[in-house]
């Protein structure tokens, strides 16, 4: 049985630098949200991680044991669980700046998917 702990999020107090390429504000996840990840090309699970932050455009993954094996350009299937809903999304690894985190940009989001991500962010942010 999957148990999801209380979730809280914060928005950083500092402003983003002007050179920041993000199109959407990101929200930092400060407790556990479950993220199951699958390699789309291999059609196999690569593990359970956590989003460190999330936006309408993507998320940063942390605490994934197989993180060193993930490469920029990998196509991933993502199952994001927040206790109220489960979202099945696809994304592409767009950066791997550290040994234990990588950034994923959501791909092929329908209007319904984008709405569901926004609602999840709203629920998480409301729990602060």
N, CA, C and O atoms as CSV, one atom per row, in Angstrom:
chain,resi,resn,atom,element,x,y,z
A,1,UNK,N,N,0.843,-1.173,0.000
A,1,UNK,CA,C,0.000,0.000,0.000
A,1,UNK,C,C,0.887,1.234,0.000
A,1,UNK,O,O,1.886,1.283,0.718
A,2,UNK,N,N,0.538,2.206,-0.781
A,2,UNK,CA,C,1.312,3.435,-0.899
A,2,UNK,C,C,0.795,4.463,0.096
A,2,UNK,O,O,-0.395,4.780,0.115
A,3,UNK,N,N,1.687,4.975,0.911
A,3,UNK,CA,C,1.330,6.044,1.838
A,3,UNK,C,C,2.080,7.291,1.442
A,3,UNK,O,O,3.307,7.278,1.338
A,4,UNK,N,N,1.358,8.361,1.222
A,4,UNK,CA,C,1.987,9.616,0.860
A,4,UNK,C,C,1.902,10.536,2.068
A,4,UNK,O,O,0.825,10.778,2.613
A,5,UNK,N,N,3.062,11.044,2.473
A,5,UNK,CA,C,3.111,11.915,3.642
A,5,UNK,C,C,2.529,13.281,3.316
A,5,UNK,O,O,2.239,13.586,2.159
A,6,UNK,N,N,2.364,14.084,4.333
A,6,UNK,CA,C,1.890,15.446,4.124
A,6,UNK,C,C,2.804,16.159,3.153
A,6,UNK,O,O,4.014,15.934,3.148
A,7,UNK,N,N,2.238,17.003,2.345
A,7,UNK,CA,C,2.963,17.686,1.286
A,7,UNK,C,C,2.924,19.186,1.567
A,7,UNK,O,O,1.886,19.731,1.943
A,8,UNK,N,N,4.049,19.832,1.384
A,8,UNK,CA,C,4.039,21.293,1.446
A,8,UNK,C,C,4.996,21.825,0.406
A,8,UNK,O,O,5.931,21.138,-0.006
A,9,UNK,N,N,4.758,23.051,-0.017
A,9,UNK,CA,C,5.560,23.666,-1.061
A,9,UNK,C,C,5.837,25.104,-0.693
A,9,UNK,O,O,5.076,25.731,0.045
A,10,UNK,N,N,6.925,25.617,-1.210
A,10,UNK,CA,C,7.220,27.029,-1.043
A,10,UNK,C,C,7.666,27.601,-2.365
A,10,UNK,O,O,8.206,26.887,-3.210
A,11,UNK,N,N,7.443,28.872,-2.543
A,11,UNK,CA,C,7.966,29.604,-3.676
A,11,UNK,C,C,9.156,30.374,-3.141
A,11,UNK,O,O,9.050,31.003,-2.088
A,12,UNK,N,N,10.305,30.346,-3.842
A,12,UNK,CA,C,11.472,31.042,-3.312
A,12,UNK,C,C,11.214,32.532,-3.177
A,12,UNK,O,O,10.511,33.122,-3.997
A,13,UNK,N,N,11.783,33.143,-2.143
A,13,UNK,CA,C,11.601,34.568,-1.913
A,13,UNK,C,C,12.365,35.426,-2.905
A,13,UNK,O,O,11.907,36.505,-3.281
A,14,UNK,N,N,13.544,34.945,-3.336
A,14,UNK,CA,C,14.337,35.739,-4.253
A,14,UNK,C,C,13.720,35.708,-5.639
A,14,UNK,O,O,13.033,34.752,-5.999
A,15,UNK,N,N,13.968,36.764,-6.423
A,15,UNK,CA,C,13.469,36.799,-7.780
A,15,UNK,C,C,14.387,35.977,-8.661
A,15,UNK,O,O,15.578,35.848,-8.379
A,16,UNK,N,N,13.831,35.420,-9.735
A,16,UNK,CA,C,14.642,34.661,-10.660
A,16,UNK,C,C,15.527,35.612,-11.455
A,16,UNK,O,O,15.097,36.722,-11.770
A,17,UNK,N,N,16.749,35.211,-11.788
A,17,UNK,CA,C,17.610,36.051,-12.614
A,17,UNK,C,C,16.980,36.287,-13.978
A,17,UNK,O,O,16.176,35.485,-14.452
A,18,UNK,N,N,17.356,37.400,-14.604
A,18,UNK,CA,C,16.791,37.726,-15.900
A,18,UNK,C,C,17.133,36.686,-16.955
A,18,UNK,O,O,16.377,36.508,-17.910
A,19,UNK,N,N,18.261,35.992,-16.802
A,19,UNK,CA,C,18.662,35.003,-17.787
A,19,UNK,C,C,17.959,33.655,-17.595
A,19,UNK,O,O,18.191,32.727,-18.369
A,20,UNK,N,N,17.119,33.539,-16.593
A,20,UNK,CA,C,16.401,32.291,-16.348
A,20,UNK,C,C,15.456,32.039,-17.527
A,20,UNK,O,O,14.654,32.905,-17.875
A,21,UNK,N,N,15.549,30.865,-18.138
A,21,UNK,CA,C,14.778,30.550,-19.337
A,21,UNK,C,C,13.401,29.988,-19.024
A,21,UNK,O,O,12.633,29.731,-19.951
A,22,UNK,N,N,13.063,29.791,-17.790
A,22,UNK,CA,C,11.779,29.166,-17.463
A,22,UNK,C,C,10.606,30.037,-17.906
A,22,UNK,O,O,10.610,31.258,-17.751
A,23,UNK,N,N,9.615,29.367,-18.456
A,23,UNK,CA,C,8.399,30.064,-18.871
A,23,UNK,C,C,7.369,30.112,-17.768
A,23,UNK,O,O,6.441,30.920,-17.812
A,24,UNK,N,N,7.527,29.239,-16.762
A,24,UNK,CA,C,6.551,29.134,-15.680
A,24,UNK,C,C,7.275,29.207,-14.344
A,24,UNK,O,O,8.408,28.738,-14.229
A,25,UNK,N,N,6.638,29.789,-13.334
A,25,UNK,CA,C,7.275,29.780,-12.003
A,25,UNK,C,C,7.336,28.359,-11.460
A,25,UNK,O,O,6.444,27.546,-11.705
A,26,UNK,N,N,8.385,28.078,-10.732
A,26,UNK,CA,C,8.504,26.748,-10.132
A,26,UNK,C,C,8.186,26.846,-8.647
A,26,UNK,O,O,8.405,27.874,-8.007
A,27,UNK,N,N,7.674,25.764,-8.133
A,27,UNK,CA,C,7.278,25.672,-6.738
A,27,UNK,C,C,8.083,24.552,-6.100
A,27,UNK,O,O,8.054,23.415,-6.570
A,28,UNK,N,N,8.798,24.871,-5.032
A,28,UNK,CA,C,9.628,23.885,-4.359
A,28,UNK,C,C,8.764,22.949,-3.515
A,28,UNK,O,O,7.899,23.399,-2.764
A,29,UNK,N,N,9.004,21.671,-3.643
A,29,UNK,CA,C,8.297,20.650,-2.875
A,29,UNK,C,C,9.163,20.366,-1.657
A,29,UNK,O,O,10.313,19.950,-1.793
A,30,UNK,N,N,8.610,20.589,-0.459
A,30,UNK,CA,C,9.413,20.471,0.755
A,30,UNK,C,C,9.134,19.210,1.554
A,30,UNK,O,O,9.765,19.004,2.591
A,31,UNK,N,N,8.227,18.367,1.122
A,31,UNK,CA,C,8.088,17.033,1.689
A,31,UNK,C,C,7.731,16.052,0.598
A,31,UNK,O,O,7.692,16.404,-0.581
A,32,UNK,N,N,7.473,14.840,0.988
A,32,UNK,CA,C,7.386,13.753,0.009
A,32,UNK,C,C,6.159,13.821,-0.898
A,32,UNK,O,O,5.021,13.967,-0.452
A,33,UNK,N,N,6.447,13.710,-2.174
A,33,UNK,CA,C,5.470,13.441,-3.219
A,33,UNK,C,C,6.078,12.283,-3.992
A,33,UNK,O,O,7.277,12.296,-4.270
A,34,UNK,N,N,5.296,11.299,-4.338
A,34,UNK,CA,C,5.834,10.127,-5.011
A,34,UNK,C,C,5.858,10.330,-6.517
A,34,UNK,O,O,4.909,10.849,-7.106
A,35,UNK,N,N,6.962,9.911,-7.132
A,35,UNK,CA,C,7.143,10.036,-8.566
A,35,UNK,C,C,7.724,8.726,-9.095
A,35,UNK,O,O,8.894,8.421,-8.863
A,36,UNK,N,N,6.900,7.954,-9.807
A,36,UNK,CA,C,7.371,6.716,-10.436
A,36,UNK,C,C,7.825,7.059,-11.849
A,36,UNK,O,O,7.133,7.774,-12.573
A,37,UNK,N,N,9.001,6.542,-12.242
A,37,UNK,CA,C,9.602,6.933,-13.513
A,37,UNK,C,C,9.897,5.698,-14.354
A,37,UNK,O,O,10.414,4.696,-13.860
A,38,UNK,N,N,9.552,5.792,-15.646
A,38,UNK,CA,C,9.804,4.717,-16.594
A,38,UNK,C,C,10.579,5.264,-17.778
A,38,UNK,O,O,10.295,6.366,-18.249
A,39,UNK,N,N,11.554,4.509,-18.264
A,39,UNK,CA,C,12.265,4.855,-19.491
A,39,UNK,C,C,11.361,4.464,-20.651
A,39,UNK,O,O,11.101,3.280,-20.862
A,40,UNK,N,N,10.881,5.446,-21.405
A,40,UNK,CA,C,9.916,5.197,-22.480
A,40,UNK,C,C,10.511,4.347,-23.607
A,40,UNK,O,O,9.803,3.530,-24.196
A,41,UNK,N,N,11.800,4.526,-23.916
A,41,UNK,CA,C,12.372,3.767,-25.026
A,41,UNK,C,C,12.590,2.300,-24.644
A,41,UNK,O,O,12.434,1.408,-25.478
A,42,UNK,N,N,12.951,2.054,-23.384
A,42,UNK,CA,C,13.172,0.676,-22.939
A,42,UNK,C,C,11.905,0.030,-22.394
A,42,UNK,O,O,11.846,-1.186,-22.216
A,43,UNK,N,N,10.884,0.859,-22.128
A,43,UNK,CA,C,9.624,0.392,-21.532
A,43,UNK,C,C,9.869,-0.367,-20.235
A,43,UNK,O,O,9.290,-1.426,-19.995
A,44,UNK,N,N,10.747,0.204,-19.399
A,44,UNK,CA,C,10.985,-0.420,-18.099
A,44,UNK,C,C,11.107,0.654,-17.023
A,44,UNK,O,O,11.533,1.780,-17.279
A,45,UNK,N,N,10.724,0.270,-15.824
A,45,UNK,CA,C,10.778,1.182,-14.689
A,45,UNK,C,C,12.234,1.478,-14.336
A,45,UNK,O,O,13.084,0.588,-14.344
A,46,UNK,N,N,12.504,2.751,-14.023
A,46,UNK,CA,C,13.841,3.086,-13.545
A,46,UNK,C,C,13.803,3.529,-12.085
A,46,UNK,O,O,14.832,3.904,-11.524
A,47,UNK,N,N,12.616,3.487,-11.465
A,47,UNK,CA,C,12.569,3.708,-10.029
A,47,UNK,C,C,11.562,4.728,-9.557
A,47,UNK,O,O,10.774,5.283,-10.323
A,48,UNK,N,N,11.627,4.949,-8.253
A,48,UNK,CA,C,10.769,5.900,-7.558
A,48,UNK,C,C,11.658,7.040,-7.067
A,48,UNK,O,O,12.669,6.806,-6.405
A,49,UNK,N,N,11.280,8.256,-7.391
A,49,UNK,CA,C,12.011,9.437,-6.940
A,49,UNK,C,C,11.055,10.444,-6.348
A,49,UNK,O,O,9.908,10.124,-6.035
A,50,UNK,N,N,11.540,11.669,-6.196
A,50,UNK,CA,C,10.725,12.755,-5.662
A,50,UNK,C,C,10.958,13.999,-6.509
A,50,UNK,O,O,12.072,14.242,-6.970
A,51,UNK,N,N,9.899,14.787,-6.712
A,51,UNK,CA,C,10.131,16.072,-7.361
A,51,UNK,C,C,10.704,17.057,-6.339
A,51,UNK,O,O,10.161,17.203,-5.243
A,52,UNK,N,N,11.790,17.722,-6.694
A,52,UNK,CA,C,12.360,18.752,-5.818
A,52,UNK,C,C,11.614,20.060,-6.021
A,52,UNK,O,O,11.380,20.814,-5.077
A,53,UNK,N,N,11.242,20.318,-7.282
A,53,UNK,CA,C,10.378,21.449,-7.596
A,53,UNK,C,C,9.555,21.079,-8.817
A,53,UNK,O,O,9.882,20.141,-9.545
A,54,UNK,N,N,8.482,21.828,-9.030
A,54,UNK,CA,C,7.560,21.541,-10.127
A,54,UNK,C,C,7.015,22.845,-10.681
A,54,UNK,O,O,6.860,23.824,-9.951
A,55,UNK,N,N,6.726,22.855,-11.977
A,55,UNK,CA,C,6.067,23.980,-12.629
A,55,UNK,C,C,5.142,23.413,-13.700
A,55,UNK,O,O,5.069,22.198,-13.884
A,56,UNK,N,N,4.445,24.286,-14.397
A,56,UNK,CA,C,3.605,23.824,-15.502
A,56,UNK,C,C,4.443,23.276,-16.652
A,56,UNK,O,O,3.929,22.565,-17.515
A,57,UNK,N,N,5.735,23.607,-16.665
A,57,UNK,CA,C,6.599,23.168,-17.754
A,57,UNK,C,C,7.407,21.922,-17.473
A,57,UNK,O,O,7.898,21.289,-18.408
A,58,UNK,N,N,7.562,21.546,-16.196
A,58,UNK,CA,C,8.378,20.376,-15.894
A,58,UNK,C,C,8.673,20.266,-14.416
A,58,UNK,O,O,8.014,20.889,-13.584
A,59,UNK,N,N,9.685,19.454,-14.102
A,59,UNK,CA,C,10.052,19.265,-12.701
A,59,UNK,C,C,11.512,18.860,-12.593
A,59,UNK,O,O,12.137,18.449,-13.571
A,60,UNK,N,N,12.036,18.985,-11.387
A,60,UNK,CA,C,13.388,18.521,-11.085
A,60,UNK,C,C,13.248,17.278,-10.216
A,60,UNK,O,O,12.543,17.289,-9.207
A,61,UNK,N,N,13.930,16.202,-10.618
A,61,UNK,CA,C,13.844,14.922,-9.924
A,61,UNK,C,C,15.042,14.771,-8.989
A,61,UNK,O,O,16.174,15.094,-9.348
A,62,UNK,N,N,14.765,14.270,-7.777
A,62,UNK,CA,C,15.808,13.967,-6.805
A,62,UNK,C,C,15.489,12.633,-6.139
A,62,UNK,O,O,14.392,12.098,-6.301
A,63,UNK,N,N,16.445,12.103,-5.393
A,63,UNK,CA,C,16.271,10.850,-4.636
A,63,UNK,C,C,15.864,9.664,-5.498
A,63,UNK,O,O,15.094,8.809,-5.062
A,64,UNK,N,N,16.379,9.612,-6.716
A,64,UNK,CA,C,16.154,8.474,-7.594
A,64,UNK,C,C,17.436,7.643,-7.599
A,64,UNK,O,O,18.460,8.112,-8.096
A,65,UNK,N,N,17.407,6.416,-7.057
A,65,UNK,CA,C,18.634,5.620,-6.968
A,65,UNK,C,C,19.369,5.448,-8.293
A,65,UNK,O,O,20.600,5.412,-8.308
A,66,UNK,N,N,18.641,5.342,-9.410
A,66,UNK,CA,C,19.288,5.135,-10.704
A,66,UNK,C,C,19.621,6.448,-11.414
A,66,UNK,O,O,19.885,6.449,-12.616
A,67,UNK,N,N,19.612,7.556,-10.689
A,67,UNK,CA,C,19.859,8.878,-11.267
A,67,UNK,C,C,21.130,8.942,-12.133
A,67,UNK,O,O,21.086,9.542,-13.208
A,68,UNK,N,N,22.256,8.351,-11.711
A,68,UNK,CA,C,23.460,8.437,-12.550
A,68,UNK,C,C,23.304,7.802,-13.936
A,68,UNK,O,O,24.069,8.119,-14.846
A,69,UNK,N,N,22.327,6.913,-14.104
A,69,UNK,CA,C,22.118,6.253,-15.391
A,69,UNK,C,C,21.215,7.045,-16.335
A,69,UNK,O,O,21.103,6.704,-17.513
A,70,UNK,N,N,20.574,8.096,-15.831
A,70,UNK,CA,C,19.675,8.910,-16.642
A,70,UNK,C,C,20.518,9.906,-17.437
A,70,UNK,O,O,21.447,10.511,-16.903
A,71,UNK,N,N,20.185,10.070,-18.714
A,71,UNK,CA,C,20.958,10.939,-19.608
A,71,UNK,C,C,20.070,12.025,-20.213
A,71,UNK,O,O,18.866,11.835,-20.385
A,72,UNK,N,N,20.679,13.159,-20.532
A,72,UNK,CA,C,19.979,14.220,-21.247
A,72,UNK,C,C,19.457,13.631,-22.558
A,72,UNK,O,O,20.177,12.936,-23.274
A,73,UNK,N,N,18.205,13.920,-22.853
A,73,UNK,CA,C,17.558,13.403,-24.048
A,73,UNK,C,C,16.702,12.177,-23.801
A,73,UNK,O,O,15.888,11.819,-24.652
A,74,UNK,N,N,16.861,11.517,-22.653
A,74,UNK,CA,C,16.030,10.352,-22.337
A,74,UNK,C,C,14.561,10.758,-22.289
A,74,UNK,O,O,14.216,11.808,-21.747
A,75,UNK,N,N,13.706,9.923,-22.858
A,75,UNK,CA,C,12.260,10.124,-22.835
A,75,UNK,C,C,11.692,9.310,-21.672
A,75,UNK,O,O,11.906,8.101,-21.581
A,76,UNK,N,N,10.967,9.993,-20.790
A,76,UNK,CA,C,10.491,9.344,-19.569
A,76,UNK,C,C,8.972,9.365,-19.482
A,76,UNK,O,O,8.316,10.307,-19.925
A,77,UNK,N,N,8.435,8.304,-18.903
A,77,UNK,CA,C,7.046,8.271,-18.486
A,77,UNK,C,C,7.034,8.576,-16.993
A,77,UNK,O,O,7.817,8.002,-16.236
A,78,UNK,N,N,6.160,9.466,-16.570
A,78,UNK,CA,C,6.130,9.928,-15.183
A,78,UNK,C,C,4.750,9.679,-14.588
A,78,UNK,O,O,3.737,10.001,-15.209
A,79,UNK,N,N,4.708,9.114,-13.398
A,79,UNK,CA,C,3.467,8.972,-12.652
A,79,UNK,C,C,3.654,9.755,-11.369
A,79,UNK,O,O,4.411,9.345,-10.490
A,80,UNK,N,N,2.971,10.874,-11.259
A,80,UNK,CA,C,3.106,11.801,-10.137
A,80,UNK,C,C,1.907,11.637,-9.218
A,80,UNK,O,O,0.765,11.813,-9.641
A,81,UNK,N,N,2.169,11.297,-7.950
A,81,UNK,CA,C,1.117,11.029,-6.966
A,81,UNK,C,C,1.189,12.042,-5.842
A,81,UNK,O,O,2.235,12.203,-5.214
A,82,UNK,N,N,0.072,12.733,-5.581
A,82,UNK,CA,C,0.065,13.742,-4.517
A,82,UNK,C,C,-0.904,13.444,-3.390
A,82,UNK,O,O,-1.129,14.314,-2.548
A,83,UNK,N,N,-1.482,12.268,-3.333
A,83,UNK,CA,C,-2.424,11.923,-2.271
A,83,UNK,C,C,-3.869,12.128,-2.679
A,83,UNK,O,O,-4.754,11.440,-2.172
A,84,UNK,N,N,-4.130,13.071,-3.596
A,84,UNK,CA,C,-5.483,13.309,-4.087
A,84,UNK,C,C,-5.669,12.822,-5.515
A,84,UNK,O,O,-6.789,12.530,-5.935
A,85,UNK,N,N,-4.583,12.734,-6.256
A,85,UNK,CA,C,-4.678,12.422,-7.670
A,85,UNK,C,C,-3.385,11.763,-8.131
A,85,UNK,O,O,-2.357,11.848,-7.460
A,86,UNK,N,N,-3.450,11.121,-9.260
A,86,UNK,CA,C,-2.283,10.539,-9.912
A,86,UNK,C,C,-2.275,11.042,-11.349
A,86,UNK,O,O,-3.263,10.896,-12.068
A,87,UNK,N,N,-1.165,11.631,-11.763
A,87,UNK,CA,C,-1.037,12.152,-13.119
A,87,UNK,C,C,-0.019,11.319,-13.885
A,87,UNK,O,O,1.093,11.089,-13.410
A,88,UNK,N,N,-0.407,10.871,-15.071
A,88,UNK,CA,C,0.498,10.156,-15.949
A,88,UNK,C,C,0.926,11.114,-17.053
A,88,UNK,O,O,0.105,11.556,-17.857
A,89,UNK,N,N,2.230,11.436,-17.087
A,89,UNK,CA,C,2.761,12.434,-18.004
A,89,UNK,C,C,3.994,11.885,-18.706
A,89,UNK,O,O,4.560,10.877,-18.282
A,90,UNK,N,N,4.405,12.542,-19.770
A,90,UNK,CA,C,5.661,12.207,-20.428
A,90,UNK,C,C,6.564,13.427,-20.387
A,90,UNK,O,O,6.101,14.565,-20.310
A,91,UNK,N,N,7.866,13.162,-20.441
A,91,UNK,CA,C,8.816,14.259,-20.419
A,91,UNK,C,C,10.160,13.843,-20.976
A,91,UNK,O,O,10.421,12.666,-21.221
A,92,UNK,N,N,11.004,14.840,-21.171
A,92,UNK,CA,C,12.356,14.615,-21.671
A,92,UNK,C,C,13.348,15.208,-20.692
A,92,UNK,O,O,13.152,16.315,-20.189
A,93,UNK,N,N,14.413,14.472,-20.424
A,93,UNK,CA,C,15.476,14.983,-19.559
A,93,UNK,C,C,16.189,16.095,-20.326
A,93,UNK,O,O,16.727,15.866,-21.408
A,94,UNK,N,N,16.186,17.304,-19.754
A,94,UNK,CA,C,16.787,18.452,-20.443
A,94,UNK,C,C,18.084,18.926,-19.801
A,94,UNK,O,O,18.852,19.648,-20.436
A,95,UNK,N,N,18.342,18.539,-18.566
A,95,UNK,CA,C,19.646,18.820,-17.967
A,95,UNK,C,C,19.914,17.845,-16.838
A,95,UNK,O,O,18.997,17.291,-16.232
A,96,UNK,N,N,21.185,17.652,-16.575
A,96,UNK,CA,C,21.632,16.740,-15.518
A,96,UNK,C,C,22.799,17.441,-14.838
A,96,UNK,O,O,23.954,17.050,-15.002
A,97,UNK,N,N,22.481,18.487,-14.070
A,97,UNK,CA,C,23.508,19.372,-13.526
A,97,UNK,C,C,24.284,18.771,-12.362
A,97,UNK,O,O,25.443,19.128,-12.149
A,98,UNK,N,N,23.671,17.870,-11.607
A,98,UNK,CA,C,24.362,17.269,-10.468
A,98,UNK,C,C,24.244,15.749,-10.563
A,98,UNK,O,O,23.489,15.223,-11.381
A,99,UNK,N,N,24.999,15.055,-9.717
A,99,UNK,CA,C,24.958,13.596,-9.732
A,99,UNK,C,C,23.628,13.023,-9.243
A,99,UNK,O,O,23.281,11.887,-9.564
A,100,UNK,N,N,22.884,13.820,-8.462
A,100,UNK,CA,C,21.667,13.268,-7.862
A,100,UNK,C,C,20.380,14.013,-8.209
A,100,UNK,O,O,19.344,13.773,-7.589
A,101,UNK,N,N,20.430,14.904,-9.183
A,101,UNK,CA,C,19.209,15.575,-9.658
A,101,UNK,C,C,19.259,15.731,-11.170
A,101,UNK,O,O,20.336,15.784,-11.765
A,102,UNK,N,N,18.090,15.804,-11.781
A,102,UNK,CA,C,18.013,16.119,-13.208
A,102,UNK,C,C,16.690,16.808,-13.493
A,102,UNK,O,O,15.714,16.625,-12.766
A,103,UNK,N,N,16.665,17.600,-14.554
A,103,UNK,CA,C,15.477,18.349,-14.931
A,103,UNK,C,C,14.742,17.690,-16.079
A,103,UNK,O,O,15.348,17.227,-17.045
A,104,UNK,N,N,13.420,17.657,-15.954
A,104,UNK,CA,C,12.557,17.062,-16.974
A,104,UNK,C,C,11.593,18.132,-17.469
A,104,UNK,O,O,10.950,18.820,-16.676
A,105,UNK,N,N,11.500,18.262,-18.787
A,105,UNK,CA,C,10.504,19.143,-19.382
A,105,UNK,C,C,9.341,18.278,-19.848
A,105,UNK,O,O,9.533,17.298,-20.569
A,106,UNK,N,N,8.123,18.653,-19.427
A,106,UNK,CA,C,6.953,17.898,-19.852
A,106,UNK,C,C,6.815,17.991,-21.366
A,106,UNK,O,O,7.079,19.037,-21.959
A,107,UNK,N,N,6.402,16.898,-21.982
A,107,UNK,CA,C,6.213,16.832,-23.438
A,107,UNK,C,C,4.798,16.377,-23.754
A,107,UNK,O,O,4.199,15.600,-23.011
A,108,UNK,N,N,4.280,16.868,-24.857
A,108,UNK,CA,C,2.986,16.441,-25.389
A,108,UNK,C,C,1.861,16.558,-24.364
A,108,UNK,O,O,1.005,15.678,-24.273
A,109,UNK,N,N,1.866,17.645,-23.595
A,109,UNK,CA,C,0.774,17.861,-22.642
A,109,UNK,C,C,-0.477,18.307,-23.390
A,109,UNK,O,O,-0.438,19.246,-24.185
A,110,UNK,N,N,-1.565,17.633,-23.130
A,110,UNK,CA,C,-2.844,18.097,-23.646
A,110,UNK,C,C,-3.304,19.257,-22.768
A,110,UNK,O,O,-2.710,19.528,-21.723
A,111,UNK,N,N,-4.346,19.929,-23.190
A,111,UNK,CA,C,-4.911,20.995,-22.354
A,111,UNK,C,C,-5.363,20.426,-21.012
A,111,UNK,O,O,-5.207,21.068,-19.973
A,112,UNK,N,N,-5.927,19.214,-21.043
A,112,UNK,CA,C,-6.378,18.560,-19.807
A,112,UNK,C,C,-5.194,18.241,-18.900
A,112,UNK,O,O,-5.274,18.432,-17.686
A,113,UNK,N,N,-4.082,17.752,-19.487
A,113,UNK,CA,C,-2.878,17.471,-18.696
A,113,UNK,C,C,-2.358,18.743,-18.029
A,113,UNK,O,O,-2.041,18.747,-16.840
A,114,UNK,N,N,-2.276,19.822,-18.809
A,114,UNK,CA,C,-1.765,21.076,-18.265
A,114,UNK,C,C,-2.673,21.584,-17.147
A,114,UNK,O,O,-2.188,22.091,-16.135
A,115,UNK,N,N,-3.975,21.452,-17.326
A,115,UNK,CA,C,-4.921,21.846,-16.285
A,115,UNK,C,C,-4.718,20.997,-15.032
A,115,UNK,O,O,-4.740,21.522,-13.918
A,116,UNK,N,N,-4.519,19.682,-15.207
A,116,UNK,CA,C,-4.327,18.783,-14.062
A,116,UNK,C,C,-3.037,19.104,-13.311
A,116,UNK,O,O,-3.011,19.060,-12.081
A,117,UNK,N,N,-1.961,19.429,-14.044
A,117,UNK,CA,C,-0.710,19.826,-13.385
A,117,UNK,C,C,-0.936,21.112,-12.593
A,117,UNK,O,O,-0.486,21.220,-11.452
A,118,UNK,N,N,-1.618,22.075,-13.177
A,118,UNK,CA,C,-1.911,23.330,-12.478
A,118,UNK,C,C,-2.748,23.106,-11.229
A,118,UNK,O,O,-2.517,23.742,-10.201
A,119,UNK,N,N,-3.722,22.202,-11.315
A,119,UNK,CA,C,-4.549,21.901,-10.143
A,119,UNK,C,C,-3.733,21.223,-9.052
A,119,UNK,O,O,-3.925,21.497,-7.867
A,120,UNK,N,N,-2.815,20.331,-9.451
A,120,UNK,CA,C,-1.955,19.680,-8.453
A,120,UNK,C,C,-1.063,20.713,-7.768
A,120,UNK,O,O,-0.908,20.689,-6.547
A,121,UNK,N,N,-0.485,21.606,-8.540
A,121,UNK,CA,C,0.350,22.674,-7.962
A,121,UNK,C,C,-0.496,23.495,-6.994
A,121,UNK,O,O,-0.041,23.828,-5.899
A,122,UNK,N,N,-1.718,23.820,-7.389
A,122,UNK,CA,C,-2.611,24.588,-6.510
A,122,UNK,C,C,-2.912,23.864,-5.213
A,122,UNK,O,O,-2.909,24.474,-4.143
A,123,UNK,N,N,-3.171,22.568,-5.298
A,123,UNK,CA,C,-3.436,21.788,-4.083
A,123,UNK,C,C,-2.203,21.750,-3.187
A,123,UNK,O,O,-2.308,21.927,-1.973
A,124,UNK,N,N,-1.042,21.523,-3.781
A,124,UNK,CA,C,0.181,21.454,-2.994
A,124,UNK,C,C,0.499,22.787,-2.348
A,124,UNK,O,O,0.900,22.845,-1.185
A,125,UNK,N,N,0.321,23.853,-3.103
A,125,UNK,CA,C,0.613,25.182,-2.575
A,125,UNK,C,C,-0.370,25.579,-1.464
A,125,UNK,O,O,-0.001,26.295,-0.534
A,126,UNK,N,N,-1.621,25.112,-1.565
A,126,UNK,CA,C,-2.630,25.429,-0.555
A,126,UNK,C,C,-2.338,24.747,0.792
A,126,UNK,O,O,-2.857,25.167,1.827
A,127,UNK,N,N,-1.515,23.707,0.775
A,127,UNK,CA,C,-1.215,22.951,1.993
A,127,UNK,C,C,-0.051,23.502,2.787
A,127,UNK,O,O,0.335,22.918,3.799
A,128,UNK,N,N,0.505,24.592,2.359
A,128,UNK,CA,C,1.665,25.161,3.078
A,128,UNK,C,C,1.275,25.541,4.487
A,128,UNK,O,O,2.109,26.034,5.246
